């Protein structure tokens, strides 16, 4: 066989990180080792896989095809490793938890502390996801458990979910923004004339989702919820923020809540997980996340009071 899993891992890292140097750092290897692995693969296959633009290495059509199909093999290999570990001990070597940007990561830390203090040895890996990226993380095997996944789950097998809470986002603008003094509800035709601050969906395989962005509206995309709030406070645009970020700024007069002709939609947020051969670590977190006080601690300043 001319293609190895190690070579596919190298291609995957280079494509994700944009250069041999960055990929080598992520894989804890030297760049020359990655260059050698790619050169050998290209020689064995008899075709180049990359085009190079300055310091960036970009996959050509052959490279993209190889990587797209190769990622299925990488996921299958990782799943096989985890399955063997679960069969042997019942405890996963690693549990990957994806957290939607609407929930501050620090709110999950007390739960992780309890997990460690109970003597469990499973390593925890946290990742940040946005909108459809939470569901995508499960579908693409980047996460075993996600917290805060918004909207409806994708039509795919192997994923279970339950409601975390209904969420109300508040449409706000900086006090100095032109819409801050708009008399009465703002019509959609006026909203679309102003830039929206949004967080980019992190989906890699499933279709990306948006919330609150009007067709034709200019958008500034930022990486996380706190950056979104900062951009709105700077007057760069309007957007929806959760209460834990918006309420204090509204009370201080730095942000103004905008009223619209249409009622603000309530977003159903979920806990979701990969349901094939659930290990003991995943089950521990699912049991804890079923407790009312744990959910309330995670969702302070998020829950829509009108939804009960």
C-alpha positions in Angstrom: 0.0 0.0 0.0 1.4 3.4 -1.1 -0.6 5.5 1.3 -0.2 5.4 5.1 -2.3 6.9 7.9 0.7 8.9 9.0 1.0 10.5 5.6 -2.8 11.3 5.6 -2.3 12.9 9.1 0.5 15.1 7.7 -1.7 16.2 4.7 -4.6 16.9 7.1 -2.4 19.1 9.4 -0.8 21.0 6.5 -4.3 21.8 5.0 -5.7 22.8 8.4 -2.8 25.0 9.5 -1.8 26.4 6.0 2.0 25.7 6.0 4.5 22.9 6.7 6.0 24.9 9.6 2.6 25.4 11.4 1.6 21.8 10.7 4.9 20.5 12.1 4.4 22.5 15.3 0.9 21.1 15.7 2.2 17.5 15.2 5.3 18.1 17.4 7.6 17.3 14.5 10.2 19.2 12.5 9.2 20.7 9.2 11.8 18.6 7.3 10.1 15.4 8.4 6.8 16.6 7.0 8.5 17.7 3.7 10.1 14.2 3.5 6.8 12.5 4.1 5.0 14.5 1.4 7.8 14.1 -1.1 7.8 10.3 -0.6 4.0 10.2 -1.0 4.1 12.3 -4.2 6.9 10.1 -5.6 5.0 6.9 -4.7 1.8 8.2 -6.3 3.6 9.8 -9.3 1.8 13.2 -9.0 2.3 16.4 -7.0 -0.2 17.1 -4.3 0.5 20.7 -3.5 1.0 24.1 -5.1 3.1 26.5 -3.2 2.4 30.3 -2.9 5.2 31.9 -1.0 5.2 30.2 2.4 1.7 28.7 2.0 1.2 25.2 0.8 -2.1 24.7 -1.0 -3.5 21.3 -2.0 -4.1 20.9 -5.8 -7.1 19.0 -7.1 -5.3 15.6 -6.6 -4.3 16.5 -3.1 -7.8 17.7 -2.2 -9.3 14.5 -3.5 -6.8 12.3 -1.5 -7.4 14.3 1.7 -11.2 14.3 1.5 -11.4 10.6 1.1 -8.4 10.1 3.5 -10.2 11.9 6.3 -12.8 9.2 6.3 -10.0 6.7 6.9 -8.5 8.8 9.7 -11.8 9.0 11.5 -12.3 5.3 11.1 -8.9 4.6 12.6 -9.4 7.0 15.5 -12.8 5.4 16.2 -11.3 1.9 16.1 -8.6 2.9 18.6 -11.2 4.4 21.0 -13.5 1.4 20.6 -10.6 -1.0 21.6 -9.8 1.2 24.6 -13.5 1.2 25.7 -13.8 -2.5 25.3 -10.7 -3.0 27.5 -11.5 -0.6 30.4 -14.9 1.0 29.7 -13.2 4.4 30.2 -12.2 6.5 27.2 -8.5 7.5 26.9 -9.8 10.9 25.9 -13.2 12.7 25.9 -13.6 15.6 23.5 -16.2 18.2 24.5 -17.3 20.9 22.1 -18.7 24.1 23.7 -20.8 26.5 21.7 -19.6 30.1 21.7 -22.7 31.3 23.5 -21.6 29.5 26.8 -18.5 30.8 28.5 -15.9 28.0 28.8 -15.2 28.9 32.4 -18.7 27.7 33.4 -17.7 24.1 32.5 -14.6 24.1 34.7 -16.3 23.3 38.0 -17.8 20.2 36.3 -14.4 19.1 35.0 -12.9 19.7 38.5 -15.5 17.3 39.9 -14.6 14.7 37.3 -10.9 14.9 38.2 -11.6 14.9 41.9 -13.6 11.7 41.5 -10.4 10.1 40.5 -11.2 9.6 36.8 -8.2 9.4 34.5 -9.8 10.1 31.1 -8.2 13.1 29.5 -10.5 16.0 28.6 -10.1 18.0 25.4 -12.2 21.2 25.1 -12.9 22.9 21.8 -14.9 26.0 20.8 -17.6 25.7 18.2 -20.1 28.1 16.6 -23.7 27.5 15.5 -23.8 24.5 13.1 -20.2 23.8 14.0 -21.4 22.1 17.2 -23.5 19.5 15.2 -20.7 19.3 12.6 -18.2 18.5 15.4 -20.2 15.3 16.2 -20.9 14.4 12.6 -17.2 14.8 11.6 -15.9 13.1 14.8 -14.2 16.2 16.3 -16.2 15.8 19.5 -17.9 13.1 21.5 -20.1 15.6 23.4 -21.3 19.1 22.6 -22.9 21.6 24.9 -25.1 24.4 23.6 -25.8 23.1 20.1 -28.4 25.5 18.6 -31.4 24.6 16.4 -32.4 21.3 15.1 -30.0 18.4 14.9 -28.8 17.2 11.4 -30.6 14.3 9.8 -27.8 11.9 10.5 -27.6 8.7 12.6 -25.3 8.2 15.5 -26.2 11.4 17.3 -28.5 11.8 20.3 -29.6 15.1 21.9 -31.7 16.6 24.6 -32.8 20.2 25.3 -30.4 22.3 27.3 -32.6 25.4 27.4 -34.4 27.9 25.2 -32.2 30.9 24.6 -33.1 34.5 24.0 -30.6 36.8 22.3 -30.9 40.5 22.6 -30.4 42.7 19.5 -28.2 45.6 20.6 -26.2 48.5 19.3 -23.7 50.9 20.8 -25.1 54.0 22.4 -23.6 56.1 19.7 -24.8 53.9 16.8 -27.3 55.6 14.4 -30.0 53.0 15.3 -29.7 53.6 19.1 -32.1 56.6 18.8 -34.5 55.1 16.3 -38.0 55.9 17.5 -39.9 52.6 18.0 -39.4 49.2 16.4 -36.7 49.2 13.7 -38.0 47.7 10.3 -36.0 45.0 8.6 -35.4 47.4 5.7 -33.5 49.7 8.0 -31.6 47.0 9.8 -30.2 45.6 6.6 -28.6 49.0 5.9 -26.3 48.6 8.9 -23.4 46.2 9.4 -24.0 43.1 11.5 -21.4 41.6 13.8 -21.5 37.8 13.6 -19.4 34.9 14.7 -18.3 32.6 11.8 -19.9 29.1 11.8 -17.2 26.5 12.4 -18.8 23.8 10.3 -16.4 21.8 8.1 -18.7 19.3 6.5 -22.3 20.2 7.3 -23.9 23.4 5.9 -23.0 26.5 7.8 -25.8 28.2 9.8 -26.5 31.9 10.6 -28.7 33.5 13.2 -30.0 37.0 12.8 -28.2 37.9 9.5 -30.5 39.4 6.9 -29.9 38.6 3.2 -27.8 41.3 1.7 -26.6 42.7 5.0 -22.9 43.6 5.4 -21.2 41.5 8.0 -18.1 41.7 10.1 -17.1 38.1 11.2 -15.3 37.7 14.5 -13.9 34.6 16.3 -15.9 34.5 19.6 -18.7 36.0 21.6 -16.5 38.4 23.6 -15.0 39.8 20.4 -18.5 40.2 19.1 -19.5 42.2 22.2 -16.3 44.3 21.9 -17.0 45.1 18.2 -20.5 46.2 19.0 -19.4 48.4 21.9 -16.9 50.0 19.5 -19.8 50.9 17.2 -18.8 48.7 14.3 -22.2 47.2 13.9 -25.3 45.7 15.4 -26.0 42.1 16.5 -27.5 39.8 19.0 -25.8 39.1 22.4 -26.7 36.8 25.3 -27.9 38.4 28.5 -24.6 37.5 30.4 -22.8 39.9 28.0 -25.5 42.4 27.1 -27.4 43.1 30.4 -24.6 44.9 32.3 -23.7 47.0 29.2 -27.3 48.0 28.7 -27.6 48.9 32.3 -24.5 51.1 32.1 -25.8 52.8 29.0 -23.0 51.6 26.7 -25.4 49.4 24.7 -29.0 50.0 23.7 -31.5 47.2 23.0 -33.2 47.6 19.7 -36.9 46.7 19.2 -38.0 45.1 15.9 -41.3 44.7 14.2 -40.9 40.9 14.3 -40.6 39.2 17.8 -37.1 38.0 18.6 -36.9 34.3 17.9 -36.1 31.9 20.7 -33.3 29.5 19.9 -33.5 25.9 21.3 -30.1 24.9 22.6 -29.1 21.3 23.1 -26.7 18.9 24.7 -25.8 16.3 22.1 -23.4 13.3 21.9 -22.2 10.5 19.7 -24.3 7.5 20.8 -22.3 4.6 19.5 -20.8 2.6 22.4 -21.0 5.3 25.1 -18.0 5.1 27.4 -18.0 5.7 31.1 -16.5 9.2 30.9 -19.2 10.4 28.5 -21.9 8.8 30.6 -20.6 10.6 33.7 -20.9 13.9 32.0 -24.3 13.1 30.6 -25.5 12.1 34.1 -24.1 15.4 35.6 -25.6 17.5 32.8 -29.0 16.0 33.6 -28.9 17.7 37.0 -30.9 20.9 37.3 -28.3 22.9 39.3 -25.6 22.0 36.8 -27.7 23.2 33.8 -28.7 26.4 35.6 -25.0 27.2 36.3 -24.2 26.7 32.6 -27.1 28.8 31.4 -27.1 31.9 33.6 -28.0 34.9 31.5 -29.0 32.7 28.5 -32.4 31.3 29.2 -35.5 32.9 27.7 -37.8 33.7 30.6 -40.8 33.7 28.4 -40.2 30.0 27.4 -40.5 28.8 31.0 
